[in-house]
Every structure is written in structure tokens, then in C-alpha cells.
Amino acid sequence: MLTVPGRAAVEEGLQFAQSRRDWLLRQIHKQPDILYAVPGASIPIDGHPVEIVPGTGRSPTLFEGKLHVPGPAQRIPAKVAGFLKTLARAQFADACDSYTQKLGRDYTRLDLRDTHGRWGSCSSNGRLMFSWRLIMAPEAVRNYVVAHEVAHLAHMNHGPKFWATVEQLYPGYTAQRLWLRQQGATLHRYRFTPPEDEGPNLDHRHNSD
């Protein structure tokens, strides 16, 4: 996908991409292989591989290392995503409640998004946001991210007092932080749309970020 500013012409974006072709190819080759959430594939939940298989009933069910997903094949990836988001919200809510109680601060709202630039955030008004893809990471990694963002309720910076608070909430967080740096990108390899729905895509839109 190529994103260009709204004021720029599509042709200019294509010419720029062509001029940086070799660099772009090197970056693409560094990316983990894409895996689609379809029957027969495996996705991690809490860091453990779970096989996706056809199921019956109304909703996906996790049982003995398999995620049983009912419905037509083309709907299965979206249903897997819905299952993960629902599970993520429950897990994040429990962790946020636990760490804010330990800190003695409260949060105002919990949001889940599919973000690429950050795993979580905390606003000045106490609003916490997390990437729902962290439900696929080991539980310890997810808990570190929650502790990190909850610590921002007390310190809206990354100074010594902030990191001391993170250590207080989640002692020995270094290994989890390292996992995110080394393995975090793999959580974006999973796609939750039918493979046939994805193809060359030129996205020409205003970039307000």
C-alpha cells in the first residue's frame, strides 16, 4: 500500500517509490511472512499456537489448542478477529483494574485499536489505549505493556520516577520489553481478511497524523 499526502499527485508518489525501489525491496524482505487466519492455519493466543478449524454453533470456541470457528470460509478470518478482540478486552480490563488498584490511580476509559506505531498509550485525562493484537503475545508481555501505560497515570514522561513506578507495578519487566523489540513485529503478520480480498492497493488519502 502506498500512501501519499492529499496535496500530492498519485503519479508523483509512484515516481518516488520507483526511485527508492531497491531500498523498499530490502525493507519488504525484512518483514515477516504474512499468515491468514483461515482453517488449517495457526495463530498465537497468549503466546501459544492455536490451530483454526471449522466449527459449529454461533460463535468461535477455544478448546484443547484449537479454535473452532463456525460459518462459511470467507467469514472465518473476521470471526477469528472478533474472537481475539473480545478476549483482549476482557484481559486488558482485568489487568488495568489490577494495576490501577495497585498504583492507587484510576483510568477513565479503555480503548482497543489495531495500531502499528505503538502498543499502548495513556492520555492526560486517564484514557488508556492498547493494540488488541497483544492478545497474541505472551501474557507477561501484555501485562508489562499495561503496567507501562498505567504508570503514565502517575508520570506523563519516561523519567526515572516513571521507570521506578513500572518496576513497582511489574518487577523485572526488562525481558518483556526486549520481547516487544525483537518479536513484536511478528504480531502484524496475521491478516484477518480472506486472502482473495487483498491485492495491489494504492491508497491516496489525506495523512492527518
C-alpha positions as CSV (number, residue, x, y, z in Angstrom):
1,M,0.0,0.0,0.0
2,L,1.3,3.4,-1.0
3,T,0.1,6.4,1.0
4,V,0.7,9.9,-0.4
5,P,-0.3,13.3,1.1
6,G,-3.6,14.6,-0.2
7,R,-1.9,17.5,-1.9
8,A,0.4,15.2,-3.9
9,A,-0.4,13.5,-7.2
10,V,-0.6,9.8,-7.4
11,E,2.0,9.9,-10.3
12,E,4.5,11.7,-8.0
13,G,4.1,9.1,-5.4
14,L,4.7,6.3,-7.9
15,Q,7.8,8.1,-9.2
16,F,9.1,8.5,-5.7
17,A,8.5,4.8,-4.9
18,Q,10.2,3.8,-8.1
19,S,13.3,5.9,-7.3
20,R,13.5,4.1,-4.0
21,R,12.8,0.7,-5.4
22,D,15.9,-1.1,-4.1
23,W,15.5,0.3,-0.6
24,L,11.8,-0.6,-0.5
25,L,12.5,-4.1,-1.6
26,R,15.1,-4.5,1.2
27,Q,12.5,-3.3,3.8
28,I,9.9,-5.7,2.4
29,H,12.2,-8.6,2.6
30,K,12.8,-7.8,6.3
31,Q,9.1,-8.1,7.1
32,P,7.7,-11.4,8.5
33,D,5.7,-13.6,6.1
34,I,2.0,-12.9,6.0
35,L,-0.2,-15.5,7.5
36,Y,-4.0,-15.5,7.0
37,A,-6.4,-16.6,9.7
38,V,-8.0,-19.4,7.8
39,P,-8.8,-23.0,8.6
40,G,-5.6,-25.0,8.9
41,A,-3.5,-22.0,9.9
42,S,-2.2,-21.4,13.5
43,I,-2.3,-18.1,15.4
44,P,-0.8,-17.5,18.8
45,I,-3.1,-16.7,21.8
46,D,-1.2,-15.7,24.9
47,G,1.9,-16.8,23.0
48,H,0.7,-20.3,22.4
49,P,-0.1,-21.6,18.9
50,V,-3.7,-22.4,18.3
51,E,-5.0,-24.1,15.2
52,I,-8.0,-22.7,13.4
53,V,-10.5,-25.3,12.5
54,P,-14.1,-25.3,11.2
55,G,-16.7,-25.4,13.9
56,T,-20.4,-25.5,14.7
57,G,-22.7,-23.3,16.7
58,R,-22.9,-19.5,16.7
59,S,-19.5,-18.3,18.0
60,P,-15.9,-19.4,17.9
61,T,-14.9,-21.7,20.7
62,L,-11.4,-22.4,22.1
63,F,-10.9,-26.0,23.1
64,E,-7.8,-28.1,23.6
65,G,-5.5,-26.0,21.5
66,K,-7.9,-25.5,18.6
67,L,-10.1,-22.5,17.8
68,H,-13.4,-23.9,16.4
69,V,-14.9,-21.2,14.1
70,P,-18.4,-21.7,12.6
71,G,-19.7,-20.2,9.4
72,P,-18.7,-20.0,5.7
73,A,-14.9,-20.0,4.9
74,Q,-14.9,-16.4,3.7
75,R,-16.2,-15.2,7.1
76,I,-13.8,-17.2,9.3
77,P,-11.0,-14.6,9.3
78,A,-13.3,-11.8,10.5
79,K,-14.8,-14.1,13.2
80,V,-11.3,-15.0,14.4
81,A,-10.5,-11.3,14.7
82,G,-13.8,-10.7,16.6
83,F,-13.0,-13.5,19.0
84,L,-9.5,-12.1,19.7
85,K,-10.8,-8.6,20.2
86,T,-13.4,-9.8,22.7
87,L,-10.8,-11.9,24.6
88,A,-8.4,-9.0,24.5
89,R,-10.9,-6.5,26.0
90,A,-11.6,-8.9,28.9
91,Q,-7.9,-9.5,29.6
92,F,-7.0,-5.8,29.3
93,A,-9.8,-4.8,31.6
94,D,-8.7,-7.2,34.3
95,A,-5.1,-6.1,34.0
96,C,-5.9,-2.4,34.0
97,D,-8.1,-2.8,37.1
98,S,-5.4,-4.8,38.9
99,Y,-2.5,-2.3,38.2
100,T,-4.5,0.9,38.8
101,Q,-5.6,-0.5,42.1
102,K,-2.0,-1.3,43.0
103,L,-1.0,2.2,41.9
104,G,-3.9,3.9,43.6
105,R,-4.9,5.7,40.4
106,D,-7.9,5.2,38.2
107,Y,-8.4,5.4,34.4
108,T,-11.3,6.9,32.6
109,R,-11.7,4.7,29.6
110,L,-10.2,1.7,27.9
111,D,-9.9,1.5,24.1
112,L,-8.5,-1.2,21.8
113,R,-7.2,-0.5,18.3
114,D,-5.1,-2.1,15.6
115,T,-2.1,0.3,15.8
116,H,1.3,-0.1,14.1
117,G,3.2,2.7,15.7
118,R,2.7,1.9,19.4
119,W,1.4,-0.9,21.6
120,G,-0.3,1.3,24.0
121,S,-0.9,4.9,25.2
122,C,-2.2,6.9,28.1
123,S,-3.7,10.3,27.7
124,S,-3.6,13.2,30.2
125,N,-7.3,12.6,31.0
126,G,-6.6,9.0,32.0
127,R,-7.7,7.3,28.8
128,L,-5.8,4.0,28.1
129,M,-5.4,2.5,24.7
130,F,-3.9,-0.8,23.6
131,S,-3.3,-2.8,20.5
132,W,-5.7,-5.8,20.6
133,R,-3.0,-7.8,18.8
134,L,-1.2,-8.1,22.1
135,I,-3.7,-10.8,23.0
136,M,-1.5,-12.9,20.7
137,A,1.7,-12.1,22.7
138,P,2.7,-13.9,25.9
139,E,0.6,-12.8,28.9
140,A,3.7,-11.5,30.6
141,V,4.4,-9.2,27.7
142,R,0.8,-7.9,27.7
143,N,0.9,-7.3,31.4
144,Y,4.1,-5.3,31.0
145,V,2.5,-3.0,28.4
146,V,-0.5,-2.5,30.8
147,A,1.8,-1.7,33.7
148,H,3.8,0.7,31.5
149,E,0.7,2.7,30.4
150,V,-0.8,2.6,33.9
151,A,2.4,4.1,35.3
152,H,1.8,7.1,33.0
153,L,-1.3,7.9,35.1
154,A,1.2,9.0,37.7
155,H,4.1,10.2,35.5
156,M,3.4,11.5,32.0
157,N,7.0,11.1,30.9
158,H,9.8,8.5,30.8
159,G,11.9,9.8,33.5
160,P,13.5,7.9,36.4
161,K,10.3,8.1,38.6
162,F,8.3,6.7,35.8
163,W,10.5,3.6,35.3
164,A,10.6,3.2,39.1
165,T,6.8,3.0,39.0
166,V,6.9,0.5,36.2
167,E,9.3,-1.6,38.2
168,Q,7.0,-1.3,41.2
169,L,4.0,-2.5,39.2
170,Y,5.8,-5.1,37.2
171,P,9.1,-6.1,38.7
172,G,11.7,-7.4,36.2
173,Y,10.0,-6.0,33.1
174,T,13.2,-5.9,31.0
175,A,12.7,-9.3,29.3
176,Q,9.1,-8.4,28.2
177,R,10.3,-5.0,26.9
178,L,13.0,-6.9,24.9
179,W,10.5,-9.3,23.5
180,L,8.4,-6.5,22.1
181,R,11.5,-5.0,20.4
182,Q,12.6,-8.3,18.9
183,Q,9.3,-10.1,18.3
184,G,6.6,-7.5,18.3
185,A,6.5,-7.1,14.6
186,T,5.5,-10.7,14.2
187,L,2.1,-9.9,15.6
188,H,1.4,-7.8,12.5
189,R,2.0,-10.8,10.2
190,Y,-1.5,-12.1,10.8
191,R,-4.3,-11.0,8.5
192,F,-8.0,-11.2,9.2
193,T,-9.4,-10.8,5.8
194,P,-9.9,-13.6,3.1
195,P,-6.6,-13.9,1.1
196,E,-8.5,-13.2,-2.2
197,D,-9.7,-9.9,-0.8
198,E,-6.2,-8.5,-0.7
199,G,-4.2,-7.4,-3.7
200,P,-2.3,-4.4,-5.0
201,N,-3.7,-1.4,-3.3
202,L,-2.9,2.3,-3.9
203,D,-4.2,4.4,-1.0
204,H,-4.5,8.1,-2.0
205,R,-5.7,9.9,1.0
206,H,-5.0,12.8,3.3
207,N,-2.5,12.0,6.0
208,S,-3.5,14.0,9.1
209,D,-1.1,12.3,11.5
